[in-house]
């Protein structure tokens, strides 16, 4: 995130600073569309300790199945920067 701050100039007005997602959209003018054949899994840890894998350290598991597409910087009705589109999505809390 610091690299994004270096690439853009500091604000000249007293408004709150722009978030880094919005800054990425303003600085980088690109779009990505990726399609996946199999399942896509994202496991997000609940704690910073890599050895704590149960309880609060378990975090979340996201699973996208069927015709999964990752869209970054593509125009859409919601104005979102990142979209993951699939036939089904599962959110779980591992034990």
Buried (B, 14 or more C-beta within 10 A) or exposed (E): EEEBBEEEEEEEEEEEEBEBEEBBBEEEEEEEEEEBEEEBEEEEBBEEEEEBBEEEBBBEBBBBBEEBBBBBBBEEEEEEBEBBEBEEBEEEEEE
